Amino acid sequence: MNTAVNRIVEAFQTLTPASVETLDTLYAADARFKDPFNDVRGLPEIQRIFRHMYVNLENPRFLIRERIVQGTQCFLTWEFHFAFRRFKQGQAQCILGGSHLVLNHEGRITLHRDYWDAAEELYEKLPLVGSLMRWMKRRSNS
């Protein structure tokens, strides 16, 4: 499975709008993808999510930091670098997170579950909502 994980890591770190169309080399046809905003099944829906990423963000890219592989499962920690298209244009952003992947016997992903803190990593960076989120965080910590 280490070979499959190496291939997956390389693919995510070099992902482009064009390579979204070749995600069938990484994902099983009926794979499930879940993150704080999505819970979908099937390759077309997974591709839709990645296409949407390229429409809404400038220069999105993943940097895989660490990996743990055990049998047919792995956990990847990553940095997601991007800039918003609609506000704070050109200002570099980074979200830290992790992905739990389950692979089939062919080394294709059957489950991709992303874990990241949407409140801290995204909402606090948005206008208006960010101010409210930071205020709520301060109130809950006092």
C-alpha positions in Angstrom: 0.0 0.0 0.0 2.9 2.4 0.4 3.3 2.6 -3.4 -0.4 3.5 -3.7 -0.1 6.1 -0.9 3.0 7.6 -2.6 1.0 7.9 -5.8 -1.9 9.5 -4.0 0.3 12.0 -2.2 2.0 13.0 -5.4 -1.3 13.4 -7.2 -2.7 15.7 -4.5 0.4 17.8 -4.4 0.4 18.3 -8.1 -3.4 18.6 -8.6 -4.5 20.9 -11.4 -7.9 21.6 -13.0 -6.9 19.2 -15.8 -5.9 16.4 -13.5 -9.3 16.5 -11.7 -10.6 14.7 -14.8 -8.2 11.8 -14.1 -9.2 11.3 -10.4 -10.5 7.8 -11.5 -6.9 6.7 -11.2 -7.1 7.6 -7.4 -10.7 6.9 -6.4 -12.9 3.9 -6.7 -16.1 4.6 -8.7 -18.3 4.5 -5.6 -15.9 6.2 -3.2 -17.2 8.4 -0.4 -15.8 11.9 0.3 -16.7 13.8 3.5 -15.4 17.1 4.8 -17.0 19.9 6.9 -19.1 21.0 3.9 -19.7 17.9 1.8 -20.7 14.3 2.1 -20.9 12.7 -1.3 -20.5 9.3 -2.9 -19.3 8.5 -6.4 -16.5 9.8 -8.6 -18.5 12.4 -10.5 -19.5 14.1 -7.2 -15.9 14.1 -5.9 -14.7 15.6 -9.2 -17.5 18.3 -8.9 -16.1 19.3 -5.4 -12.5 19.6 -6.8 -13.7 21.6 -9.9 -15.6 23.9 -7.6 -12.4 24.5 -5.6 -10.7 25.8 -8.7 -13.6 28.0 -9.6 -13.8 29.7 -6.2 -10.2 29.9 -5.1 -6.9 31.2 -6.7 -4.0 28.9 -6.9 -5.2 26.1 -4.5 -2.6 23.6 -3.7 -2.0 20.9 -1.1 1.3 20.3 0.8 1.3 16.9 2.5 3.3 17.1 5.7 3.1 13.7 7.3 1.6 10.3 6.6 0.8 7.2 8.7 0.1 4.0 6.8 -1.4 0.9 8.3 -2.7 -1.9 6.1 -5.3 -0.4 3.7 -5.7 2.8 5.6 -3.6 6.0 5.9 -3.8 9.3 7.6 -2.3 12.4 5.9 -1.7 15.8 7.5 -1.6 18.7 5.1 -1.5 22.4 4.5 -4.0 23.8 2.0 -2.7 27.0 0.4 -4.9 29.3 -1.6 -6.2 32.9 -2.0 -9.9 33.9 -2.1 -11.2 35.2 -5.4 -13.9 37.4 -4.0 -12.3 39.2 -1.0 -8.8 39.6 0.4 -7.7 39.0 -3.2 -4.1 37.9 -3.5 -3.7 37.5 0.2 -2.2 34.0 0.9 -4.4 31.8 3.1 -3.6 28.4 4.7 -5.8 25.8 6.2 -4.3 22.9 8.3 -6.0 19.6 8.3 -5.8 15.8 7.9 -7.3 13.2 5.7 -8.3 9.6 6.6 -8.1 7.4 3.5 -9.3 3.8 3.1 -8.0 2.0 0.0 -9.3 -1.0 -1.8 -7.1 -3.9 -3.0 -6.3 -2.0 -6.2 -4.9 0.9 -4.1 -7.8 3.2 -5.0 -9.5 5.4 -2.4 -12.9 4.1 -1.2 -13.3 6.6 1.7 -11.7 10.1 1.9 -12.6 11.9 5.1 -11.1 15.3 5.7 -10.8 16.8 9.2 -10.2 20.5 9.7 -11.6 23.2 11.9 -13.9 25.2 9.7 -14.5 27.8 12.4 -10.9 28.6 13.0 -9.4 27.8 9.6 -12.1 29.4 7.4 -14.9 31.3 9.1 -12.5 33.5 11.1 -11.0 34.7 7.8 -14.2 35.9 6.3 -15.5 39.4 6.5 -18.3 40.0 9.1 -18.5 36.3 10.0 -14.9 36.4 11.1 -15.5 39.2 13.6 -18.4 37.3 15.1 -16.4 34.0 15.3 -13.4 35.7 16.9 -15.7 37.5 19.4 -17.5 34.2 20.3 -14.1 32.4 20.7 -12.9 35.1 23.1 -16.2 34.9 25.1 -16.0 31.1 25.4 -12.4 31.3 26.5 -13.0 33.9 29.2 
